[in-house]
Amino acid sequence: MPYNVRIVSTYPPRRCGIGTFSRDLATALEHFTAEVGNIRIAAIDNGNGPYRIPVELTIDQYNPASWQDTITHILTRSKETNYPTVVLLQHEYGLDPDDDGQDGRGTNYIKMAKAFTENGLTTLVYLHTVLDEPDAHQKKVLQDLAKYSDGLIVTTENAINILESPAYGIPHAKLKHIDHGIRMQQRTQYDRLEIKCKYGLDNCFLITTLGLLSPGKGIQYSIRAYGKFLRESCTEAQRSDMVYLIAGRCHPEFIKGDGGKPYRQYEAELTSALEDSKLKWCKVKELEGTDFANHDVVFLDTFLDETTLVELYGATNVMVLPYLNMQQISSGILADTLGSGRAAITTKFKYALELVHSNKACPPGAVIGRYARSILVDPGEPSIEQIARGLDFLVFNESKRLVMEKQAHQRGYQMRWNNSAWALLQYVDFVRELKEIVTGRGVKFTRDKSSTLEMKKRQTS
């Protein structure tokens, strides 16, 4: 019997990585017509509409009554069908304000999980932020979500280790790792040269950073690193044959926040990095017609639609991800980079350590990731020297860069959205069957004394 799937999340046209994640997950689930009946979204909204199907409901993010109305609506609709309903809550602290409108301090997701599970709906929670050192509220939120849901899903194994640790103490049985999906399924889907020719980049080595911009993305450091690389490693002729493309706008809520003051400070910081590095740069709204040969850095100042984003993955020679938050447990940009078969230079945030280095111990400095998938660097000021060294290695060692692309793609292939969606459906089957198991035929025993025979979980370093 197919499932009716209800996803509670931000959703396009709202500019949000979690919304993009939910859209791609919903699209992948639609392919499994025997397992999925219909998919509907309850979009967490902050004046970002209008929305289209599959969005069925909008939640006014700062209106507690709107969250409650959504609970009532989903429960009502679940009783109108014979198909079982599965609810997927996409949790992010910043999307959950308290009743006074204070960001990140709410319990709306908990109320949803509790109401749905108490009414027999299979309820799973994707966690998009797992903190090593949560405050009391952050800790209790995840503990309560584990208590009132059928399971917590994370996109990294490292996050499971954190959630099982004393920081949270959540039982392993409540946790599930499912890879973050990737858009591109075949590296030959878009020919690199063909895409470059479209944008006038056919004779250009393309270094890119994609996605919404903010101070935490570390662009202020990668710009300086690129300037250092050009000065110390490249001739003037070589310099004209490469460009650093920074594609994407600042998050609209960052632009508006605090009267725009932080945004203006950030713009000034980027300008200072460009001028100090003596880089020639321009800001454009579209790539066609851009004079790449006479600019070192090009800012594509627009929100990237799906087609442009996928094309830029395909055209890229090296992706630079200089993120500053080392606790980040998910990155669609990094996942898609590997899936596109492209080499990355990335700081050592948690998700990068897992995808690039298989969670092995990583020494300080620039490190070629395990199986040569990409290059890892330290965040912040040290990244300037290390990113420059990484660029020097990848630009002037073509054969090694091509091997790195192949290794990246092999890992990314496992993470296709169809694979992630299928893993989710299998997990839904598992948690539903688990609830239906009837022991029978025997007495249930609990351990009342310690025993030397008890098998312990093997400890890993």
Secondary structure, DSSP 8 states (H G I E B T S, - for coil): --EEEEEEE--TTS--HHHHHHHHHHHHHTT-TTTEEEEEEEEEESS-----TTEEEEEETT-HHHHHHHHHHHHHHHTT-SS-EEEEEEE-GGG---TT--TT---HHHHHHHHHHHTT-EEEEEES---SS--HHHHHHHHHHHHHSSEEEES-HHHHHHHHSTTT---GGGEEE----BS-S-TTSS-HHHHHHHHT-TT-EEEEEES-B-GGG-HHHHHHHHHHHHHHH--HHHHTTEEEEEE--B-HHHHHGGGGHHHHHHHHHHHHHHHHTT--EEEES-STT--GGG-SEEEE-S---HHHHHHHHHH-SEEEE----TT----HHHHHHHHTT-EEEEE--HHHHHHHHTT----SS-EE-GGG--EEE-SSTHHHHHHHHHHHHHHH-HHHHHHHHHHHHHHHHTTBHHHHHHHHHHHHHHHHHHHH----SS------S--TT--------
